Amino acid sequence: MLAGLLAGLLVAGCTEGYAQPQVAGEHQGGQPAPRPADVKLASGEPRQSGGVIAAGGADAVYNYGPTVMLDRGQTRMWWCSQYGGAGPAGDDILYAQARSMDGPFTGPGGGIPAAVFSGAPGQFDGMHTCDPSVLRVGSTYYLYYTGAAGDHALGNAIGLATSPDGVHWTRAAGGKPILGPSHDVHRANVYGAGQPSVVYLDGWFYLMFTDTTGRAAGWNGAGQFVLRSADPAFGSGVQALDVGGFVPVTSTSAPRGRSIVDGFSADLMWVGALDAFVVAHETDGGTTLTFWTPDFTENPFQPVLVSGPWKEGPGLVRRADGHAPLSSADPCDRVPFDLVRATATGRANAPTDLRHFGLDLLGSQACGNPGRTAATFDGVTMPSPERTMDLVRAGVRVRVDRRAVAVALAGEVLDKAPAAVSVLPLAARLRSAAEAVQAPGKGFAFVLDDRKRWRVPDGGIVGNNGSAAHPVTVAQWDGYPKGHALAG
C-alpha cells in the first residue's frame, strides 16, 4: 500500500571498531551508571539468504511488509499480499512458517502460505488489510494492521485482531479502528495513518506508526510516531511521545508532536542487551538501525546499516513480545539483528521477493554485571537444575514447575541455562495448581510461595497451570504484597 512513498531519506554509514558501552542498569556508588551516548558499535557476520524465502501462491503477484516472530521453535511470518479468492478485492495478510529464517516458508499444513486475514465488507477495512505487526503476550496473539475501505484519500487507519494461535483471527474493538489520522496537517501525500509496529515491554504496548497528517511529519508525510498504553486496544490510559517525553492524551488521534525517524514502513524492537529501542527503516544503501534510550530522549549508539537491495520496509526478526532474540553463539557479547524485506518490483508494479538479511553487533558486554545480565535475559526461560524451568523477570529468577506455562510466559526459550544467569537471585516458585486470584479491573495473578501477587496477562495461563482463579475484591487484591509481572 505504500510502494513508492519512500523517498528523500538520509544514508547511514556502517560502523566498525569494537566498543564497550556501559548500559544503564548497574548502580555504582549509589548512583545509576551513566547511559552510553552515540557509541560506535562494531558489526560482523553479515549474512543474507541465497534467494527468495517466502512468496504467496495462487495468483499472488506482490509480497511485502513482513512481521517475523521466533515463537516456540518456529520462525513465523505474516505479510501483505493478495489472493483473488480470499475475499474482497484488495490486500490480504498471508501467513507461513519455517524452521529457520532462510525458509522455505510454507502454510500451516505444508502447502502455499495461507490468507489468514482479509477485508470486512462494509467496515473501515472493507477492502485492504496490510502491514501486519504481530505479538504474543501470554496466551493471546495480537495483530495490528493497516485497514482501508477503498483507495480514497486519508482512508487508512490501524485495526486490531486477536487469536489463540496466530492463524485464526477475531477483530477486536468492535471491528472499529483503534487509531486514525490526526489531521494536524494535510499534505500532498494522502496516505493517512498505518504501518503499525508494536512492542510489549514492562506492561506497556508501544505502538509506532506512520501518519502523513501528523504535525511533526516531514514535507512528504514521512515520520514515525509512538503511543503507549497498558490496554492492547489503546482504548484507555494512552500516552503519546512528545518533545518532553510521554504525556497522557485523550485520543489516539491527538496531535502528533514528535517523530523519532524520518521514514515510512519502519519496524520497532526492544533490545535488552543494549537497554535500547531500535527502529529499522529504509535508506539509500539498505536498512538503517536507529537506536533510542528507553525514554526516547537520546541516541545511545550510532546508526548501523544492514546493506543490500530493498523496495519496501523491513520486518525485524523478533521474539514473541517484540524483543530482540539472544545470540546462540555468545549472548553476552553479540546481538543479532536479522530482518526480511522486499527486494524487487514485481509484475503488479508492487514490491515482492522477500529475502533475509542480517548482521551481529559486537562488544555489547551484555553480562558485564548483574544489572546488565538481568536486562539481557529478561523474559527468557531455561531449564533449572531441578528439572523445572527458570523464568527471568525484573532482575530475578522464578522457578516454574510446568514447562508449558514457562514457555507461554516467556518471550524466548533456551535449551540450556547460561552460566551468567546464576548471579540472579531465585525469588519465588510457581508450582502446579498454585493459588491464583482475579479482581475486577485488575486481571489475573498467581500468589507464589513468597505470598506475593505475581500478575499474568490472561486466564489461559492460570488454567494451563492447573490452577483456578478465585475472585477477590480490589481491596483484597491490593492487600497482597506486589510481585513483578510474570510476562514482559
DAJOVEN-V286316 format. One record per pair of residues at least 12 apart in sequence whose ideal C-beta (glycine too) atoms are under 7 Angstrom apart, sorted by the first residue. I is the first residue (numbers start at 1). J is the second residue. D is the distance in Angstrom with one decimal. If there is no record, write none. Layout:
I:J:D
I:J:D
This chain:
1:91:6.3
1:128:6.3
1:130:4.9
1:131:6.8
1:146:6.3
2:191:6.6
2:195:6.6
2:264:5.6
2:265:5.5
3:312:6.0
3:350:5.1
3:351:5.2
5:189:6.7
5:191:6.7
5:264:5.1
6:264:5.3
6:265:6.8
6:282:5.6
7:220:6.2
8:220:6.3
9:262:6.2
9:263:5.5
9:282:6.9
9:283:4.9
9:284:6.9
10:283:6.2
11:283:5.1
11:284:4.5
11:285:5.3
12:283:5.7
12:288:4.0
12:303:3.7
12:305:5.2
13:305:6.4
14:43:6.6
14:304:7.0
14:305:5.0
15:40:5.1
15:41:5.5
15:42:6.7
15:43:5.7
15:302:5.6
15:304:5.3
16:42:6.3
17:40:6.0
17:42:5.6
18:42:4.7
18:362:6.4
18:363:4.5
19:39:5.0
19:40:5.4
19:41:5.2
19:42:6.3
19:363:5.3
20:363:5.6
20:365:5.6
21:36:3.7
21:39:4.4
22:34:6.8
22:36:6.4
23:36:6.5
23:274:6.0
23:275:4.0
23:372:5.9
23:375:6.9
24:275:5.4
25:275:6.0
25:371:3.3
25:372:5.7
25:375:5.2
26:369:4.3
26:371:3.7
26:372:6.4
35:293:6.0
35:298:6.6
35:300:5.9
36:300:4.4
36:301:6.7
37:298:6.1
37:300:6.2
38:299:6.1
38:302:5.8
39:300:6.3
39:301:5.0
39:302:6.8
40:302:5.0
41:301:5.3
41:304:6.6
41:361:4.7
41:363:6.7
42:361:6.9
42:362:4.2
42:363:5.4
43:304:5.9
43:359:5.1
43:360:6.8
43:361:5.7
43:362:6.9
44:359:6.8
44:360:5.4
44:362:5.4
45:359:5.9
45:360:4.4
46:359:4.8
47:358:4.9
47:359:6.9
48:308:6.1
48:355:6.5
48:356:6.3
48:357:4.7
49:102:4.5
49:355:5.1
49:356:4.0
52:353:5.0
52:354:6.2
52:355:6.1
53:102:5.7
53:103:3.6
53:104:6.8
53:105:6.0
53:340:7.0
53:354:5.8
53:355:6.2
53:356:5.5
54:77:6.1
54:96:5.5
54:103:5.9
54:105:3.8
54:113:6.7
54:354:4.8
55:354:6.8
56:81:4.0
56:83:6.7
56:94:5.3
56:113:5.5
57:112:2.8
57:113:6.4
58:83:5.0
58:85:6.9
58:112:6.5
59:83:6.5
59:84:4.8
60:81:4.5
60:82:6.0
60:83:6.0
61:346:5.4
61:347:4.9
61:348:4.2
62:81:6.1
62:82:6.8
62:346:5.3
62:348:5.2
62:350:3.7
62:351:6.1
62:352:4.8
63:79:5.8
63:81:5.0
63:342:6.5
63:352:4.8
63:354:5.3
64:79:6.5
64:80:5.5
64:312:4.0
64:342:3.9
64:351:3.9
64:352:6.7
65:79:5.6
65:80:4.0
65:130:6.0
65:131:4.6
65:132:7.0
65:265:6.7
65:312:6.3
65:313:6.5
66:78:6.9
66:79:4.0
66:315:3.6
66:340:4.7
66:354:6.1
67:132:4.9
67:133:5.0
67:134:5.0
67:315:5.0
68:315:4.8
68:316:6.9
68:317:4.6
68:318:6.7
68:340:5.5
69:134:5.9
69:318:6.2
69:320:5.7
70:317:6.4
70:319:5.8
70:325:5.4
71:136:6.3
71:320:4.9
72:407:6.2
74:97:5.0
75:97:6.7
75:98:5.0
75:99:7.0
75:100:6.2
75:101:5.5
76:97:4.9
76:166:6.3
77:96:5.8
77:105:5.9
77:340:6.8
78:93:5.5
78:94:6.8
78:95:5.1
78:132:4.3
78:134:5.5
79:94:5.7
79:132:6.9
79:354:6.8
80:93:6.5
80:130:4.0
80:131:6.1
81:94:4.8
83:115:4.7
86:115:3.8
86:118:4.9
87:118:3.6
87:119:5.8
88:118:6.7
88:119:4.4
88:121:5.6
88:126:6.4
88:127:5.6
89:127:6.9
90:119:5.3
90:127:3.7
90:128:4.4
91:128:4.3
91:129:5.9
91:130:4.0
92:115:4.4
92:117:6.8
92:118:4.7
92:129:6.5
93:116:6.0
93:117:4.0
93:129:5.4
93:130:7.0
93:132:5.0
93:145:6.5
94:113:4.3
94:114:6.6
94:115:5.7
95:113:6.2
95:114:5.3
95:116:4.5
95:167:6.1
96:113:3.9
101:317:5.9
101:338:5.7
101:356:5.0
102:356:5.6
108:167:6.0
116:167:5.4
116:169:6.3
117:129:5.3
117:143:6.6
117:145:7.0
117:161:6.6
117:169:5.2
120:171:6.9
120:175:6.4
123:175:5.4
124:147:5.5
124:149:5.8
124:157:5.7
124:159:7.0
124:176:6.8
124:177:5.0
125:147:2.7
125:148:6.5
125:149:6.9
125:159:5.5
126:149:4.2
127:148:6.0
127:149:5.7
127:150:5.3
128:147:6.4
128:148:4.3
129:145:5.3
129:147:5.5
130:145:6.6
130:146:4.9
131:145:6.0
131:146:4.1
131:194:5.7
131:195:4.7
131:196:6.6
132:145:5.0
133:196:4.9
133:197:4.8
133:198:4.9
134:166:6.6
135:198:5.6
135:200:5.5
135:320:6.6
135:321:6.2
135:322:5.5
136:320:3.9
137:200:5.2
137:321:6.5
137:457:5.0
137:487:6.0
138:408:6.0
138:409:6.8
138:456:6.3
138:457:3.4
138:458:4.6
138:460:6.7
138:461:5.4
138:487:5.3
139:164:6.7
139:408:5.8
139:458:5.2
139:460:3.4
139:461:5.9
140:162:5.6
140:458:5.8
141:162:6.6
141:163:4.3
141:165:7.0
141:166:4.5
142:160:6.6
142:162:5.9
142:198:7.0
142:232:5.4
143:160:6.9
143:161:4.4
143:163:6.8
143:169:5.8
144:158:6.1
144:160:5.8
144:196:4.0
144:198:5.0
144:207:6.9
145:159:5.5
145:196:6.9
146:158:6.3
146:194:3.3
146:195:6.1
147:159:4.5
147:177:6.6
153:190:3.8
154:181:5.4
154:190:5.4
154:192:4.2
154:213:6.8
155:192:6.0
156:191:5.8
156:192:3.8
156:193:5.9
156:194:4.2
157:177:3.6
157:179:6.4
157:180:4.2
157:192:6.7
157:193:5.6
158:177:6.0
158:178:5.8
158:179:4.2
158:193:6.1
158:194:6.0
158:196:5.0
158:209:6.2
159:171:6.9
159:177:5.4
159:178:6.5
160:172:4.4
160:173:5.7
160:178:5.2
160:232:6.9
160:233:5.6
172:233:5.6
173:233:4.8
173:235:6.9
178:233:5.5
178:234:5.0
178:252:6.3
179:193:5.8
179:209:6.7
179:234:6.6
179:252:4.2
179:253:6.9
180:193:5.5
180:253:5.4
181:193:4.6
181:211:5.7
181:213:4.4
181:253:6.9
182:211:5.7
182:213:5.5
182:214:5.5
182:253:5.0
182:254:6.8
182:255:5.8
182:256:5.1
183:213:5.1
184:213:5.6
184:214:5.7
184:215:3.8
184:255:5.2
184:256:6.0
185:213:5.9
185:215:5.8
186:213:6.1
187:212:6.0
187:221:5.3
189:212:4.5
189:220:5.6
189:221:3.5
191:212:4.6
191:221:6.3
192:212:6.3
192:213:6.9
193:209:6.2
193:210:6.7
193:211:4.4
194:209:6.7
194:210:5.8
195:209:6.0
195:210:4.3
195:264:6.6
195:265:5.2
196:209:4.8
197:266:6.5
197:267:4.8
197:268:4.2
198:322:6.3
199:268:5.4
199:269:6.5
199:270:5.1
199:322:3.5
200:321:4.6
200:322:5.7
200:488:5.9
201:270:5.1
201:488:6.3
203:230:5.6
203:485:5.7
204:228:4.6
204:229:7.0
204:230:6.1
205:228:6.4
205:229:5.7
205:232:5.2
206:226:6.3
206:228:4.8
206:268:6.7
207:226:6.9
207:227:4.8
207:228:6.9
207:234:6.6
208:224:5.3
208:225:7.0
208:226:5.1
208:266:6.8
208:268:4.4
209:225:5.9
210:224:6.7
210:264:5.6
211:225:5.7
211:256:5.6
214:256:3.1
214:259:6.9
215:255:5.4
215:256:5.3
215:257:6.3
216:256:5.4
216:257:5.8
216:258:5.3
216:259:4.4
217:256:6.9
217:259:6.2
218:262:5.6
222:262:5.2
222:263:5.6
222:264:5.7
223:259:3.5
223:262:6.4
224:259:5.7
224:260:5.3
224:261:4.3
224:263:6.5
224:266:5.2
224:279:6.5
225:256:4.8
225:259:5.9
226:241:4.1
226:260:6.3
226:296:6.8
227:239:6.8
227:240:5.3
227:252:6.2
228:246:6.4
234:252:5.2
238:252:5.9
240:254:5.7
241:258:5.6
241:296:5.7
242:257:4.2
242:258:5.3
243:257:5.9
243:258:5.3
245:295:6.0
260:279:6.4
260:292:6.3
260:296:6.0
261:279:4.9
261:281:5.2
261:290:5.7
263:281:3.7
263:282:6.5
264:313:6.6
265:282:7.0
265:312:6.0
265:313:2.7
266:279:5.4
266:280:6.2
266:281:4.0
266:313:6.1
267:280:4.6
267:313:6.9
267:314:5.6
267:315:5.7
267:316:4.7
269:316:4.8
269:318:5.3
269:322:6.1
269:323:6.7
269:324:5.5
270:322:6.3
270:323:4.7
270:324:6.8
271:324:4.3
271:335:6.3
272:323:6.1
272:324:6.9
272:375:4.6
272:376:5.2
272:378:5.3
273:324:6.9
273:335:5.0
273:364:5.0
273:366:3.8
273:376:4.4
274:291:7.0
274:301:6.8
274:335:6.3
274:364:6.2
275:294:6.7
275:375:5.5
276:291:4.7
276:292:6.2
276:293:6.1
276:300:5.3
276:301:6.8
277:292:4.6
278:290:6.9
278:291:5.4
280:314:4.7
280:316:5.2
280:339:5.9
281:313:7.0
282:310:5.3
282:313:5.7
282:314:6.8
285:305:5.6
285:307:5.3
286:305:5.5
286:306:5.2
286:307:4.0
286:308:4.9
286:310:6.3
287:306:4.4
287:310:6.6
287:314:4.7
287:339:5.9
287:341:6.5
288:303:5.2
288:305:5.6
289:303:6.2
289:304:4.5
289:306:6.8
289:337:6.2
290:303:5.2
304:361:6.7
306:337:6.7
306:339:6.4
306:357:5.2
306:358:6.8
306:359:5.9
308:357:5.1
309:343:4.5
310:341:4.9
310:342:6.9
310:343:6.0
311:342:4.7
311:343:6.1
311:344:6.1
311:345:5.7
311:351:4.0
312:341:6.7
312:342:4.2
312:351:3.7
313:341:6.7
314:339:4.2
314:340:6.9
314:341:4.3
315:339:6.2
315:340:4.9
316:339:5.0
317:338:4.0
317:339:6.3
319:411:3.9
319:412:5.0
320:411:5.3
321:379:6.1
321:411:4.0
321:488:4.8
323:379:6.3
323:411:5.3
323:488:6.9
325:412:5.9
326:380:6.9
326:412:6.4
327:360:6.7
331:366:6.5
331:376:6.6
331:418:6.2
332:366:5.1
332:367:3.7
332:420:5.8
333:362:6.5
333:363:6.5
333:364:6.0
333:366:6.9
334:360:4.7
334:362:5.9
334:364:6.9
335:360:6.6
335:361:4.6
335:364:5.2
336:358:6.5
336:360:5.3
337:358:5.9
337:359:6.0
337:361:6.6
338:356:6.5
338:358:3.6
339:357:5.8
339:358:6.5
340:354:5.4
340:355:6.9
340:356:5.4
341:355:7.0
341:357:6.9
342:354:5.9
343:355:5.0
367:420:4.0
370:423:5.0
370:424:6.7
373:420:5.1
373:421:6.7
373:423:6.0
373:424:6.5
374:392:6.9
374:395:4.0
374:424:6.0
377:392:4.4
377:421:5.7
378:392:5.7
378:393:6.5
378:488:6.5
379:392:6.9
379:393:6.9
379:410:5.9
379:411:4.0
379:412:6.8
379:488:4.0
380:392:5.3
380:410:6.1
380:411:6.8
380:412:4.8
380:414:6.2
381:406:4.3
381:407:6.5
381:410:3.8
381:413:5.5
382:414:4.1
382:416:6.8
382:417:4.2
383:416:6.7
383:417:6.0
384:399:5.6
388:400:6.1
388:401:5.3
389:403:5.5
389:406:3.7
390:417:6.5
391:406:5.3
391:409:5.9
391:410:6.0
391:486:6.9
392:421:6.6
392:424:6.3
393:484:5.2
393:486:6.0
394:484:4.0
395:424:6.5
396:424:5.9
396:425:5.3
396:427:3.8
397:424:5.2
397:425:6.9
397:426:4.9
397:427:6.6
398:427:6.1
398:428:5.3
398:430:6.0
398:486:6.8
399:426:6.3
399:429:4.4
400:430:4.6
401:430:6.5
401:431:5.1
401:432:4.7
402:432:5.7
402:465:5.9
404:464:5.8
405:430:6.9
405:461:6.1
405:464:5.5
405:465:4.9
408:461:5.4
408:464:6.4
409:456:7.0
409:461:6.6
409:486:5.0
409:487:5.0
411:488:5.7
427:450:6.7
428:448:4.0
428:449:5.9
428:450:4.4
428:452:6.8
428:483:6.9
429:448:6.3
429:449:5.1
430:446:5.8
430:448:5.8
432:465:6.3
432:466:5.1
433:465:6.8
433:466:4.3
433:467:5.4
434:446:5.2
434:448:6.5
434:465:6.4
434:467:5.5
435:447:4.3
436:462:4.7
436:467:4.3
436:468:6.7
436:469:4.2
437:469:6.0
437:470:6.1
437:472:4.8
437:477:6.5
438:469:4.1
438:471:5.5
439:472:5.2
439:473:6.6
439:474:5.3
439:477:3.8
440:474:6.4
441:474:7.0
442:474:6.5
442:477:5.1
443:455:6.3
444:456:5.2
444:458:6.6
444:459:5.3
444:462:5.4
444:469:5.5
447:480:6.3
448:483:6.7
451:481:6.7
452:480:6.5
452:481:4.6
452:482:6.5
452:483:3.6
453:477:7.0
453:480:3.7
453:481:6.9
453:482:5.9
453:483:5.7
454:483:3.9
454:484:6.3
454:486:5.1
455:485:4.6
455:486:6.7
456:486:5.2
456:487:6.4
457:487:4.9
